[in-house]
Amino acid sequence: MSDRGDLSLAIVDGDPAELNSARRLRRHALLTSMLLETGIVLCLLLWPLVKTAQLPLERLPVPVPVLYRASPSDAPRENSAAHPTPKSTTILHDQTVLQPPRVPPRIDANTDKEPPDLFDLSMPTAHDGLSAGIGEATQSLPSVVRPEAKPRPSGPISMSTGVMAARLIHQVQPSYPAAASLIHLEGTVELRAIIAKDGSIRNLEVVRGNPILAAAAIEAVREWRYRPTRLSGIPVEVETVITVQFQMR
């Protein structure tokens, strides 16, 4: 018997043996519940794999034949050959020949009457308002329109620098000016040129460049020659821009 006397038996939490027994009981209950839940989950996962359900058989629809009932609109129409209404025309030697509006039931075998002249200018007007005369037929034909001749250019035509560089047949390199060589002057000179019909330089005008270099460029470009430019087989004058590069070596 402990020092607490009889009251120690009434306090359960104070007994070490009872505490150990309660802890073991809780651990066993927890482990049992975990094993039970794990088994239930495994059964739920493995049951569909073990017990496979058979899919229902798919029934294919059987096509039902569709019966059509003949309507009054589908009834065979009367032969339209008995009452033809053609509106087409045939051109024969500049003469409009029209088909008759109605085919006669029988042909008159009387040979006393002469057949009508198809080329008679006094034929009556047809049922659709078109006349069978040659004059009427020729008036309905469209008139032939000849293309107008393009006017020749009054002045020189403009051509690009690259195009005219390909037509250059004689080129003189400009001499480097002495003053520009002393001061190590380099640059580009652009000249607006008019090339005559025979390919020679007719006029030169400085567009951009140093005046010292421009004088040497004009002197050299005056000796250049180009292949004559033709428009519809006729030689024409050309206006273009010539570029001369000055660079010391």
LOKOL-243012 format. One record per residue: residue in one letter; z, y, x of N, C-alpha, C in turn; residue number from 1. Coordinates in Angstrom, 3 decimals. Atoms other than C-alpha are relative to their C-alpha. Layout:
<gulums>
GULUM   type       n.c3       n.c2       n.c1      ca.c3      ca.c2      ca.c1       c.c3       c.c2       c.c1   seq
GULUM      A          Z          Y          X          Z          Y          X          Z          Y          X   NUM
...
</gulums>
This chain:
<gulums>
GULUM   type       n.c3       n.c2       n.c1      ca.c3      ca.c2      ca.c1       c.c3       c.c2       c.c1   seq
GULUM      M      0.000     -1.182      0.861      0.000      0.000      0.000      0.000      1.234      0.899     1
GULUM      S      0.150     -1.200     -0.821     -1.000      3.431      1.397      1.145      0.946     -0.217     2
GULUM      D     -1.062     -1.000      0.083      1.186      6.439      1.929     -0.062      0.781     -1.298     3
GULUM      R      0.112     -0.780      1.227     -0.130      8.030     -1.268      0.682     -0.689     -1.178     4
GULUM      G     -0.670      0.688      1.078      1.564      5.438     -3.389     -0.970     -0.539     -1.016     5
GULUM      D      0.831      0.560      1.080      0.197      4.295     -6.715     -1.160      0.895     -0.361     6
GULUM      L      1.089     -0.914      0.365     -1.997      7.382     -7.055     -1.274     -0.288      0.776     7
GULUM      S      1.205      0.305     -0.791     -4.361      6.093     -4.369     -0.940     -0.940     -0.716     8
GULUM      L      0.851      0.918      0.745     -5.574      3.413     -6.754     -0.818      0.712     -1.063     9
GULUM      A      0.727     -0.751      1.036     -6.664      6.029     -9.304     -1.127      0.843      0.564    10
GULUM      I      1.048     -0.841     -0.616     -8.858      8.006     -6.837     -1.041     -0.934      0.605    11
GULUM      V      1.035      0.932     -0.443    -12.075      6.033     -6.429     -0.719      0.528      1.227    12
GULUM      D      0.782     -0.586     -1.094    -13.849      8.468     -4.107      0.758     -0.030      1.312    13
GULUM      G     -0.744     -0.015     -1.243    -11.088      8.267     -1.634      0.090     -1.345      0.672    14
GULUM      D     -0.072      1.333     -0.576    -11.490      4.500     -1.049     -1.234     -0.246      0.848    15
GULUM      P      1.201      0.235     -0.841    -13.838      3.758      1.939     -0.763     -1.225     -0.413    16
GULUM      A      0.700      1.221      0.412    -14.655      0.280      0.684     -0.842      0.245     -1.241    17
GULUM      E      0.753     -0.299      1.207    -15.672      1.565     -2.689     -1.205      0.898      0.303    18
GULUM      L      1.115     -0.871     -0.374    -17.812      4.268     -1.096     -1.127     -0.798      0.637    19
GULUM      N      1.034      0.823     -0.638    -19.671      1.735      1.068     -0.702     -0.884     -1.019    20
GULUM      S      0.604      0.852      1.036    -20.196     -0.543     -1.919     -0.948      0.804     -0.899    21
GULUM      A      0.882     -0.838      0.841    -21.609      2.319     -3.990     -1.276      0.383      0.737    22
GULUM      R      1.201     -0.354     -0.773    -23.970      3.338     -1.177     -0.955     -1.181      0.081    23
GULUM      R      0.862      1.181     -0.057    -25.266     -0.231     -0.787     -0.692     -0.246     -1.340    24
GULUM      L      0.580      0.215      1.317    -25.798     -0.477     -4.528     -1.143      0.980     -0.280    25
GULUM      R      1.060     -0.996      0.209    -27.813      2.757     -4.611     -1.226     -0.313      0.852    26
GULUM      R      1.129      0.334     -0.864    -29.963      1.658     -1.660     -0.776     -1.177     -0.557    27
GULUM      H      0.680      1.163      0.578    -30.694     -1.673     -3.298     -0.777      0.381     -1.244    28
GULUM      A      0.705     -0.426      1.213    -31.586     -0.002     -6.576     -1.256      0.812      0.335    29
GULUM      L      1.169     -0.804     -0.409    -33.895      2.482     -4.819     -1.111     -0.874      0.551    30
GULUM      L      1.005      0.886     -0.586    -35.641     -0.243     -2.839     -0.666     -0.845     -1.077    31
GULUM      T      0.570      0.821      1.074    -36.060     -2.389     -5.945     -0.975      0.805     -0.862    32
GULUM      S      0.902     -0.830      0.823    -37.555      0.490     -7.939     -1.300      0.333      0.735    33
GULUM      M      1.203     -0.291     -0.774    -39.956      1.347     -5.117     -0.932     -1.207      0.054    34
GULUM      L      0.842      1.198     -0.023    -41.142     -2.248     -4.834     -0.641     -0.245     -1.352    35
GULUM      L      0.551      0.208      1.333    -41.546     -2.469     -8.597     -1.149      0.964     -0.302    36
GULUM      E      1.064     -0.993      0.242    -43.602      0.752     -8.782     -1.230     -0.301      0.857    37
GULUM      T      1.145      0.337     -0.857    -45.748     -0.306     -5.814     -0.771     -1.186     -0.561    38
GULUM      G      0.681      1.148      0.597    -46.519     -3.607     -7.487     -0.788      0.374     -1.233    39
GULUM      I      0.735     -0.438      1.205    -47.474     -1.923    -10.755     -1.271      0.752      0.387    40
GULUM      V      1.180     -0.764     -0.434    -49.836      0.490     -8.927     -1.065     -0.921      0.568    41
GULUM      L      0.984      0.933     -0.546    -51.463     -2.364     -6.998     -0.666     -0.823     -1.091    42
GULUM      C      0.605      0.753      1.114    -51.969     -4.323    -10.200     -1.036      0.841     -0.745    43
GULUM      L      0.958     -0.878      0.699    -53.620     -1.334    -11.851     -1.277      0.204      0.814    44
GULUM      L      1.183     -0.211     -0.835    -55.965     -0.877     -8.858     -0.827     -1.265      0.154    45
GULUM      L      0.727      1.235     -0.252    -56.862     -4.536     -8.362     -0.475     -0.686     -1.261    46
GULUM      W      0.412      0.667      1.243    -57.207     -5.549    -11.990     -1.481      0.228     -0.347    47
GULUM      P      1.442     -0.168      0.293    -60.661     -3.927    -12.522     -0.892     -0.774      0.956    48
GULUM      L      0.837      0.739     -0.942    -61.900     -5.670     -9.346      0.027     -1.503     -0.278    49
GULUM      V     -0.110      1.440      0.279    -60.656     -9.100    -10.410     -0.653     -0.340     -1.328    50
GULUM      K      0.522      0.262      1.345    -61.543     -8.913    -14.067     -1.134      0.988     -0.272    51
GULUM      T      1.162     -0.861      0.250    -65.079     -7.495    -14.341     -0.445     -0.138     -1.444    52
GULUM      A      0.447     -0.002      1.399    -66.250     -6.489    -17.770     -1.507     -0.162     -0.049    53
GULUM      Q      1.432      0.223      0.181    -69.670     -7.566    -18.950     -0.594      1.159     -0.794    54
GULUM      L      0.645     -1.132      0.653    -71.948     -4.685    -19.801     -0.754     -0.469     -1.234    55
GULUM      P      0.742      0.391      1.207    -73.452     -4.736    -23.266     -1.501     -0.006      0.268    56
GULUM      L      1.450      0.092     -0.150    -77.080     -5.736    -23.481     -0.662      1.203     -0.639    57
GULUM      E      0.716     -1.173      0.506    -79.398     -2.790    -23.861     -1.174     -0.465     -0.865    58
GULUM      R      1.065      0.348      0.933    -81.679     -3.081    -26.810     -1.120      1.028      0.097    59
GULUM      L      1.158     -0.878     -0.096    -85.125     -1.686    -26.308     -0.533      0.289     -1.392    60
GULUM      P      0.539     -0.327      1.334    -86.518      0.193    -29.287     -1.394     -0.583     -0.182    61
GULUM      V      1.309      0.577      0.329    -89.445     -1.534    -30.946     -0.845      1.080     -0.661    62
GULUM      P      0.830     -1.041      0.614    -92.306      0.885    -31.635     -0.458     -0.407     -1.382    63
GULUM      V      0.406      0.221      1.381    -93.062      1.202    -35.290     -1.401      0.565     -0.173    64
GULUM      P      1.366     -0.532      0.190    -96.773      1.501    -36.091     -0.012      1.091     -1.062    65
GULUM      V      0.134     -1.136      0.911    -97.678      4.761    -37.732     -1.288     -0.171     -0.777    66
GULUM      L      1.149      0.141      0.883    -99.991      4.466    -40.677     -0.418      1.380     -0.478    67
GULUM      Y      0.543     -1.280      0.430   -102.231      7.412    -41.403     -0.776     -0.208     -1.302    68
GULUM      R      0.735      0.022      1.262   -103.547      8.130    -44.818     -1.124      1.029      0.079    69
GULUM      A      1.163     -0.876     -0.074   -106.986      9.593    -44.963      0.148      1.131     -0.997    70
GULUM      S     -0.081     -1.178      0.858   -106.919     13.126    -46.313     -1.391      0.402     -0.453    71
GULUM      P      1.331     -0.428      0.462   -109.701     14.740    -48.282     -0.774      0.783      1.049    72
GULUM      S      0.714     -0.785     -1.015   -110.449     16.978    -45.302     -0.676     -0.880      1.032    73
GULUM      D      0.608      0.907     -0.974   -111.236     13.902    -43.157     -1.196     -0.754     -0.551    74
GULUM      A      1.143      0.696      0.597   -113.913     12.699    -45.534     -1.271      0.385      0.719    75
GULUM      P      1.253     -0.338     -0.700   -117.387     12.503    -43.984     -0.741      1.110     -0.721    76
GULUM      R      0.721     -1.144      0.553   -119.205     15.711    -44.472     -1.470     -0.361     -0.227    77
GULUM      E      1.418      0.214      0.287   -122.678     15.930    -45.801     -0.819      0.297      1.235    78
GULUM      N      0.884     -0.189     -1.135   -125.461     15.727    -43.346     -0.527      1.419     -0.012    79
GULUM      S      0.427     -1.400     -0.066   -126.061     19.264    -42.229     -1.437      0.145      0.433    80
GULUM      A      1.400     -0.111     -0.407   -129.549     18.394    -41.069     -0.897      0.380     -1.160    81
GULUM      A      0.835     -0.350      1.156   -130.811     18.850    -44.628     -0.090      1.502     -0.198    82
GULUM      H     -0.003     -1.455      0.166   -129.869     22.525    -44.612      0.424      0.637      1.326    83
GULUM      P     -0.383     -0.589     -1.291   -129.902     23.704    -41.012     -0.021      1.513     -0.073    84
GULUM      T     -0.037     -1.463     -0.100   -128.983     27.270    -40.260      0.058      0.404      1.466    85
GULUM      P     -0.041     -0.359     -1.429   -129.904     27.675    -36.615     -0.277      1.481      0.192    86
GULUM      K      0.208     -1.390     -0.354   -129.800     31.064    -35.027     -0.503      0.154      1.428    87
GULUM      S      0.477     -0.074     -1.366   -131.076     30.161    -31.578     -1.460      0.398      0.033    88
GULUM      T      1.375     -0.434     -0.198   -134.308     31.586    -30.274     -0.541     -0.628      1.263    89
GULUM      T      0.685      0.567     -1.161   -136.831     30.283    -27.770     -1.046      0.993      0.467    90
GULUM      I      0.959     -0.936     -0.574   -138.797     32.529    -25.420     -1.192     -0.804      0.510    91
GULUM      L      1.235      0.691     -0.384   -142.389     31.340    -25.027     -1.030      1.040      0.340    92
GULUM      H      1.016     -0.948     -0.488   -144.713     33.462    -22.897      0.318      1.404     -0.528    93
GULUM      D     -0.424     -1.328      0.440   -142.750     36.649    -23.632     -0.105      0.175     -1.499    94
GULUM      Q      0.102     -0.071      1.455   -142.852     35.797    -27.349      1.210     -0.715     -0.599    95
GULUM      T     -1.170      0.583      0.629   -139.735     35.146    -29.478     -0.444     -0.825     -1.200    96
GULUM      V      0.350      0.916      1.086   -140.197     32.107    -31.725      1.293     -0.390     -0.690    97
GULUM      L     -1.198      0.292      0.765   -137.614     31.636    -34.476     -0.211     -1.263     -0.809    98
GULUM      Q      0.068      1.179      0.836   -136.848     28.377    -36.210      0.074      0.400     -1.468    99
GULUM      P     -0.034     -0.355      1.426   -137.389     28.374    -39.975      1.394     -0.171     -0.551   100
GULUM      P     -1.343      0.133      0.568   -134.274     28.884    -42.100      0.190     -1.286     -0.793   101
GULUM      R     -0.133      1.215      0.800   -135.014     25.748    -44.153     -1.178     -0.904      0.291   102
GULUM      V      1.050      0.984     -0.251   -136.968     22.568    -43.439     -0.581     -0.421     -1.354   103
GULUM      P      0.582      0.394      1.289   -139.447     21.862    -46.282      0.135     -1.500     -0.229   104
GULUM      P     -0.158      1.443      0.279   -138.971     18.513    -48.042     -1.239     -0.810      0.321   105
GULUM      R      1.227      0.722     -0.342   -142.603     17.550    -47.493     -0.955      0.957      0.685   106
GULUM      I      0.971     -0.782     -0.766   -145.457     18.711    -45.298     -1.326     -0.040     -0.734   107
GULUM      D      1.286     -0.093      0.674   -148.608     19.943    -46.865     -1.087     -0.524      0.923   108
GULUM      A      1.061      0.609     -0.810   -151.469     17.796    -45.572     -1.336      0.683     -0.173   109
GULUM      N      1.256     -0.710      0.211   -154.112     20.309    -46.668     -0.451      0.619      1.312   110
GULUM      T      0.529     -0.478     -1.279   -156.245     21.012    -43.613     -0.847      1.249     -0.148   111
GULUM      D      0.818     -1.199      0.164   -157.999     23.998    -45.159      0.665      1.222      0.589   112
GULUM      K     -0.716     -1.163     -0.511   -155.277     26.389    -44.100      0.146     -0.108      1.510   113
GULUM      E     -0.151     -0.030     -1.450   -155.181     27.420    -40.485      1.462      0.267      0.360   114
GULUM      P     -1.387     -0.254     -0.407   -151.882     27.340    -38.653      0.192      1.451      0.414   115
GULUM      P     -0.236     -1.398     -0.372   -150.279     30.719    -38.071     -0.073      0.188      1.501   116
GULUM      D      0.116     -0.352     -1.406   -150.908     32.435    -34.776      1.369      0.442      0.497   117
GULUM      L     -1.321     -0.321     -0.520   -147.718     32.460    -32.762      0.035      1.319      0.756   118
GULUM      F      0.066     -1.218     -0.801   -148.910     35.409    -30.725     -0.542      1.172     -0.795   119
GULUM      D      0.437     -1.099      0.836   -149.779     37.598    -33.663      1.056      1.092      0.018   120
GULUM      L     -0.947     -1.094     -0.101   -148.193     41.016    -33.218      0.478      0.472     -1.350   121
GULUM      S     -0.365     -0.473      1.331   -147.978     41.553    -36.955      0.846     -1.015     -0.746   122
GULUM      M     -0.843      0.987      0.652   -145.521     38.711    -37.648      1.149      0.694     -0.703   123
GULUM      P     -1.071     -0.653      0.744   -142.866     39.550    -40.249      1.337     -0.149      0.718   124
GULUM      T     -1.350      0.026     -0.562   -139.244     40.169    -39.429      0.711     -1.256     -0.454   125
GULUM      A     -0.693      1.246      0.333   -137.079     37.051    -39.297      1.202      0.287     -0.885   126
GULUM      H     -1.093     -0.127      0.945   -134.144     36.346    -41.587      1.220      0.673      0.618   127
GULUM      D     -1.172     -0.614     -0.620   -131.578     37.547    -39.032     -0.266      1.410      0.483   128
GULUM      G      0.294     -1.380     -0.334   -133.271     40.921    -38.614     -0.716      0.176      1.307   129
GULUM      L      0.698     -0.096     -1.273   -134.997     40.108    -35.302     -1.490     -0.129     -0.241   130
GULUM      S      1.451      0.049      0.144   -138.677     40.747    -35.023     -0.566     -0.971      1.013   131
GULUM      A      0.635      0.976     -0.878   -140.955     38.130    -33.517     -1.096      0.619      0.835   132
GULUM      G      1.069     -0.646     -0.750   -143.299     40.699    -31.955      0.312      0.070      1.469   133
GULUM      I     -0.179     -0.060     -1.442   -143.830     40.914    -28.279      0.673      1.295      0.391   134
GULUM      G     -0.593     -1.290     -0.313   -142.936     44.597    -28.251      1.495      0.009     -0.240   135
GULUM      E     -1.430      0.047      0.289   -139.577     43.929    -29.909      0.733     -0.856      1.034   136
GULUM      A     -0.639      0.896     -0.963   -138.821     41.067    -27.507      0.140      0.655      1.361   137
GULUM      T     -0.059     -0.635     -1.317   -139.672     43.085    -24.433      0.986      1.149      0.020   138
GULUM      Q     -0.959     -1.091      0.028   -137.541     45.996    -25.588      1.433     -0.496      0.115   139
GULUM      S     -1.357      0.531     -0.052   -134.492     43.718    -25.877      0.385     -0.488      1.386   140
GULUM      L     -0.313      0.467     -1.348   -134.787     42.567    -22.274      0.600      1.129      0.815   141
GULUM      P     -0.602     -1.066     -0.815   -132.584     44.465    -19.798     -0.965      0.487      1.065   142
GULUM      S      0.875     -0.586     -1.005   -134.371     46.810    -17.469      0.527     -0.286      1.390   143
GULUM      V     -0.357      0.302     -1.383   -134.377     46.090    -13.754      0.360      1.300      0.696   144
GULUM      V     -0.482     -1.191     -0.681   -132.328     48.621    -11.805     -0.041     -0.261      1.493   145
GULUM      R      0.109      0.141     -1.438   -133.230     48.990     -8.185      1.140      0.740      0.681   146
GULUM      P     -1.089     -0.702     -0.695   -130.446     49.853     -5.737     -0.502      1.264      0.657   147
GULUM      E      0.368     -1.271     -0.598   -130.485     53.397     -4.575      0.099     -0.089      1.521   148
GULUM      A      0.007     -0.008     -1.461   -131.325     53.932     -0.932      1.125      0.890      0.510   149
GULUM      K     -1.107     -0.775     -0.540   -128.339     55.088      1.093     -0.538      1.169      0.817   150
GULUM      P      0.492     -1.154     -0.781   -128.812     58.598      2.489      0.355     -0.154      1.468   151
GULUM      R     -0.239      0.067     -1.436   -129.093     58.801      6.219      1.025      1.048      0.409   152
GULUM      P     -0.996     -0.992     -0.429   -126.195     60.519      8.018     -0.678      1.178      0.674   153
GULUM      S      0.587     -1.208     -0.578   -127.002     64.105      8.896      0.544      0.287      1.390   154
GULUM      G     -0.598     -0.254     -1.295   -124.623     64.194     11.889      0.341     -1.289      0.712   155
GULUM      P     -0.390      1.210     -0.738   -123.219     61.785     14.483      1.071     -0.790     -0.754   156
GULUM      I     -0.986      0.862      0.634   -121.247     58.828     13.190      1.146     -0.250      0.968   157
GULUM      S     -1.183      0.183     -0.838   -117.726     58.180     14.490      0.172     -1.481      0.339   158
GULUM      M     -0.225      1.357     -0.487   -117.070     55.057     16.572      1.276      0.003      0.841   159
GULUM      S     -1.245      0.100     -0.748   -113.845     53.827     18.173     -0.271     -0.124      1.495   160
GULUM      T      0.125      0.065     -1.464   -113.168     53.864     21.903     -0.314     -1.409      0.471   161
GULUM      G      0.235      1.370     -0.423   -113.089     50.072     22.173     -1.413     -0.466     -0.264   162
GULUM      V      1.368      0.408      0.328   -116.434     49.603     20.438     -0.988      0.606      0.977   163
GULUM      M      0.942     -0.647     -0.914   -118.194     52.126     22.632      0.205     -0.472      1.437   164
GULUM      A     -0.197      0.532     -1.351   -116.577     50.712     25.776     -0.782     -1.288      0.198   165
GULUM      A      0.795      1.225     -0.115   -118.334     47.422     25.016     -1.491      0.293      0.089   166
GULUM      R      1.420     -0.356     -0.050   -121.688     49.258     24.740     -0.352      0.801      1.255   167
GULUM      L      0.244     -0.744     -1.233   -121.318     50.969     28.131     -0.819     -0.860      0.964   168
GULUM      I      0.870      0.743     -0.914   -124.130     49.917     30.482     -0.052      0.617      1.397   169
GULUM      H     -0.002     -0.640     -1.326   -123.745     52.416     33.369      1.202      0.919      0.070   170
GULUM      Q     -1.234     -0.762     -0.131   -120.437     53.849     34.566      0.139      0.504      1.430   171
GULUM      V     -0.229     -0.640     -1.300   -119.706     56.259     37.424      1.483      0.315      0.100   172
GULUM      Q     -1.410     -0.260     -0.189   -116.151     56.339     38.786      0.210      1.432      0.493   173
GULUM      P     -0.226     -1.385     -0.454   -114.770     59.893     39.137      0.663      0.029      1.367   174
GULUM      S     -0.619     -0.188     -1.310   -113.851     61.113     42.592      1.340      0.716     -0.170   175
GULUM      Y     -1.336     -0.581      0.141   -110.181     61.966     43.062     -0.004      1.409      0.588   176
GULUM      P      0.007     -1.371     -0.534   -109.785     65.768     43.426      0.938      0.120      1.204   177
GULUM      A     -0.811     -0.174     -1.213   -108.449     66.882     46.829      1.322      0.683     -0.321   178
GULUM      A     -1.246     -0.693      0.352   -105.916     69.265     45.267      0.977     -0.949     -0.683   179
GULUM      A     -0.872      0.954      0.680   -104.568     66.487     43.028      0.541     -1.036      0.967   180
GULUM      S     -0.459      0.973     -0.978   -104.366     64.134     46.004      1.111      0.567      0.876   181
GULUM      L     -1.029     -0.604     -0.846   -102.299     66.616     48.028      1.352      0.039     -0.708   182
GULUM      I     -1.274     -0.119      0.724    -99.700     67.022     45.303      0.361     -1.301     -0.721   183
GULUM      H     -0.235      1.326      0.612    -99.888     63.329     44.257      0.008      0.098     -1.537   184
GULUM      L      0.109     -0.194      1.451   -101.034     64.242     40.743     -0.727     -1.189     -0.620   185
GULUM      E      0.598      1.096      0.749   -101.767     61.362     38.394      0.038      0.322     -1.489   186
GULUM      G     -0.006     -0.242      1.450   -102.574     61.235     34.690     -1.231     -0.564     -0.680   187
GULUM      T      1.092      0.486      0.846   -104.998     60.465     31.881     -0.707      1.188     -0.617   188
GULUM      V      0.821     -1.046      0.606   -107.851     62.621     30.613     -0.770     -0.617     -1.170   189
GULUM      E      0.735      0.432      1.181   -109.276     62.224     27.103     -1.094      1.022     -0.311   190
GULUM      L      1.163     -0.843      0.257   -112.755     63.575     26.363     -0.639     -0.416     -1.315   191
GULUM      R      0.785      0.258      1.205   -114.492     63.898     23.002     -1.474      0.159      0.357   192
GULUM      A      1.396      0.033     -0.441   -118.121     62.932     23.615     -0.912     -0.278     -1.176   193
GULUM      I      1.077      0.294      0.947   -121.307     62.920     21.565     -1.104     -0.689      0.789   194
GULUM      I      0.999      0.817     -0.683   -123.686     60.188     22.648     -1.320      0.139     -0.752   195
GULUM      A      1.302     -0.220      0.616   -127.350     60.879     21.995     -0.610     -1.314     -0.457   196
GULUM      K      0.667      1.195      0.522   -129.775     58.484     20.356     -0.480     -0.928      1.101   197
GULUM      D      0.455      0.839     -1.103   -130.997     57.260     23.756      1.143     -0.546      0.832   198
GULUM      G     -1.148      0.524     -0.720   -127.433     56.496     24.956      0.555      0.919      1.061   199
GULUM      S     -0.503     -0.934     -0.993   -126.949     59.521     27.200      1.096      0.873     -0.615   200
GULUM      I     -1.072     -0.875      0.445   -124.004     61.926     27.029     -0.602      1.361     -0.322   201
GULUM      R      0.589     -1.279      0.399   -125.036     65.003     25.058      1.002      1.134      0.059   202
GULUM      N     -1.004     -1.070      0.030   -121.770     66.928     24.822      1.348     -0.598      0.359   203
GULUM      L     -1.342      0.429     -0.397   -118.266     66.643     26.324      0.975      1.130     -0.273   204
GULUM      E     -1.042     -0.982      0.305   -115.046     68.378     25.289      1.347     -0.613      0.365   205
GULUM      V     -1.300      0.490     -0.438   -111.572     68.030     26.823      0.962      0.015     -1.187   206
GULUM      V     -0.999      0.107      1.069   -109.006     66.786     24.299      1.412      0.105      0.580   207
GULUM      R     -1.333      0.006     -0.600   -106.001     66.186     26.569     -0.130     -0.364      1.470   208
GULUM      G     -0.003      0.332     -1.417   -105.331     66.150     30.307      0.167      1.219      0.881   209
GULUM      N     -0.166     -1.072     -0.975   -104.640     68.206     33.416     -1.357      0.621      0.311   210
GULUM      P      1.313     -0.629     -0.275   -107.410     70.785     34.085     -0.614     -0.445      1.325   211
GULUM      I      0.553      0.423     -1.289   -107.753     69.673     37.722     -0.659     -1.372     -0.141   212
GULUM      L      0.563      1.332      0.189   -108.323     66.058     36.699     -1.133      0.015     -1.020   213
GULUM      A      1.031     -0.040      1.040   -110.431     67.024     33.651     -1.354      0.396      0.577   214
GULUM      A      1.274     -0.412     -0.594   -113.082     68.730     35.793     -0.684     -1.182      0.690   215
GULUM      A      0.585      1.167     -0.666   -113.592     65.579     37.884     -0.426     -1.051     -1.013   216
GULUM      A      0.375      0.986      1.019   -113.654     63.402     34.743     -1.291      0.396     -0.693   217
GULUM      I      1.228     -0.448      0.662   -116.356     65.519     33.061     -1.201     -0.205      0.912   218
GULUM      E      1.126      0.151     -0.947   -118.524     65.449     36.189     -0.448     -1.455      0.094   219
GULUM      A      0.370      1.414     -0.109   -118.407     61.634     36.341     -0.533     -0.543     -1.320   220
GULUM      V      0.392      0.559      1.301   -118.725     60.907     32.587     -1.392      0.465     -0.400   221
GULUM      R      1.351     -0.467      0.338   -121.914     63.000     32.314     -1.077     -0.984      0.468   222
GULUM      E      0.973      0.949     -0.524   -123.648     60.239     34.320      0.061     -1.356     -0.709   223
GULUM      W     -0.119      1.288      0.690   -122.549     57.417     31.985     -1.163     -0.190     -0.970   224
GULUM      R      1.061      0.339      0.945   -125.092     55.605     29.829      0.500     -1.142     -0.911   225
GULUM      Y     -0.391      0.990      0.998   -124.581     53.578     26.643     -1.234     -0.643     -0.621   226
GULUM      R      1.056      0.656      0.759   -126.682     51.141     24.703     -0.206      0.764     -1.304   227
GULUM      P      0.226     -0.797      1.211   -128.355     53.054     21.814      0.592     -0.691     -1.235   228
GULUM      T     -0.593      0.487      1.254   -126.568     52.680     18.468     -1.009      0.178     -1.121   229
GULUM      R      0.973     -0.025      1.093   -128.763     51.817     15.465      0.717     -0.225     -1.323   230
GULUM      L     -0.492      0.136      1.363   -128.005     52.175     11.780     -1.192     -0.299     -0.900   231
GULUM      S      1.143      0.475      0.795   -130.367     50.162      9.553     -1.280      0.051      0.813   232
GULUM      G      1.164      0.017     -0.876   -132.691     49.884     12.539     -0.419      1.350      0.534   233
GULUM      I      0.367     -1.353     -0.428   -132.748     53.652     13.165      1.046      0.484      0.995   234
GULUM      P     -0.975     -0.519     -0.967   -131.109     55.147     16.310      0.724      1.224     -0.557   235
GULUM      V     -0.817     -1.112      0.489   -128.265     57.545     15.508      0.896      0.471      1.130   236
GULUM      E     -0.954     -0.539     -0.940   -125.916     59.791     17.444      1.408     -0.478     -0.360   237
GULUM      V     -1.349      0.543      0.164   -122.317     58.679     17.946      0.993      0.979      0.594   238
GULUM      E     -1.113     -0.812     -0.504   -119.094     60.645     18.325      1.174     -0.935      0.294   239
GULUM      T     -1.092      0.888     -0.407   -116.276     58.925     20.236      0.906      0.727      0.978   240
GULUM      V     -0.971     -0.541     -0.958   -113.319     59.524     22.566     -0.033     -0.895      1.241   241
GULUM      I      0.056      0.703     -1.287   -113.570     58.543     26.257      1.278      0.298      0.751   242
GULUM      T     -1.263     -0.127     -0.748   -110.407     57.932     28.289     -0.268     -0.318      1.468   243
GULUM      V      0.160      0.175     -1.445   -110.420     58.370     32.100      1.388      0.013      0.608   244
GULUM      Q     -1.331      0.147     -0.622   -107.387     57.214     34.114     -0.097      0.367      1.469   245
GULUM      F     -0.112     -0.392     -1.423   -106.480     58.872     37.451      1.315     -0.546      0.524   246
GULUM      Q     -1.183      0.603     -0.595   -104.053     56.874     39.585     -0.236     -0.180      1.498   247
GULUM      M      0.154      0.085     -1.453   -103.506     57.094     43.316      0.340     -1.418      0.470   248
GULUM      R     -0.195      1.348     -0.547   -103.697     53.890     45.317      0.729      0.071      1.324   249
</gulums>
